[in-house]
Amino acid sequence: MECKLQVWKLAHQLTLDVYEVSKNFPSSEKFGLTNQVRRSSSKCSNKYNRRAKEAI
């Protein structure tokens, strides 16, 4: 279980990092590139979280 938890922690940290970096993107990209990058990074941790719950 620890290994799986570590994967989730890394995916979650990736999401936080992407949000931090994308704050500096131009405002013209707010609904384009910024939104797309943020959604894709959060899907990583959400997808793992769903699979972990299904295994229980």
C-alpha positions in Angstrom: 0.0 0.0 0.0 2.9 2.4 0.7 4.0 2.2 -2.9 0.6 3.1 -4.2 0.3 5.9 -1.7 3.6 7.3 -2.9 2.4 7.3 -6.5 -0.7 9.3 -5.4 1.5 11.8 -3.5 3.7 12.3 -6.6 0.6 12.8 -8.8 -0.9 15.2 -6.3 2.4 17.2 -6.1 2.5 17.3 -9.9 -1.0 18.9 -9.9 0.1 21.5 -7.3 3.2 22.3 -9.2 1.3 22.7 -12.5 -1.1 25.1 -10.8 1.8 27.1 -9.4 3.6 27.4 -12.7 0.4 28.1 -14.7 -0.4 31.1 -12.5 2.3 32.9 -14.6 0.7 32.1 -17.9 -0.7 35.1 -19.9 -4.3 35.9 -19.1 -5.2 35.4 -22.7 -4.5 31.7 -22.2 -6.8 31.5 -19.1 -9.4 29.4 -20.9 -7.1 27.8 -23.4 -3.7 26.3 -22.5 -3.9 27.0 -18.8 -7.2 25.2 -18.4 -6.1 22.3 -20.5 -2.8 21.8 -18.6 -4.5 22.1 -15.2 -7.3 19.6 -16.1 -4.8 17.0 -17.4 -2.6 17.2 -14.3 -5.5 16.8 -11.9 -6.8 13.8 -13.9 -3.6 11.9 -13.0 -4.2 12.0 -9.3 -8.0 11.6 -9.6 -7.7 8.6 -11.8 -5.4 6.9 -9.3 -7.7 7.8 -6.4 -10.7 6.1 -8.1 -8.7 3.0 -8.8 -7.4 2.8 -5.2 -11.0 3.1 -3.9 -12.2 0.3 -6.3 -9.5 -2.0 -4.9 -10.8 -1.6 -1.4 
